[in-house]
Amino acid sequence: MSRAHRSLWILITLTVLATGFLAQALAAPAGTGADIQVTTSLVLLIVSAALLIRVLRHLTPTTAVRRVRTAPAARRRRRGGRHE
């Protein structure tokens, strides 16, 4: 397993755990402790999700669509031999 794949699984686990901590913090009674837990879990969730997106973009092959320029002669043939 490559380093990127290992990072992918670690970040997936971290993102799921941060989501669980955030849900737990939002269900807790209001107070300073709950506010701190919401803040830390939200920061952890945002950072891990951003890093997860970067790793996924690295692992996903890109299919670049290239525009092929037509030669001037081929364009003239299509237009009936007239010049542009």
Secondary structure, 3 states (H helix, E strand, C coil): CCHHHHHHHHHHHHHHHHHHHHHHHHHCCCCHHHHHHHHHHHHHHHHHHHHHHHHHHHHCCCCCCCCCCCCHHHHHHHCCCCCC
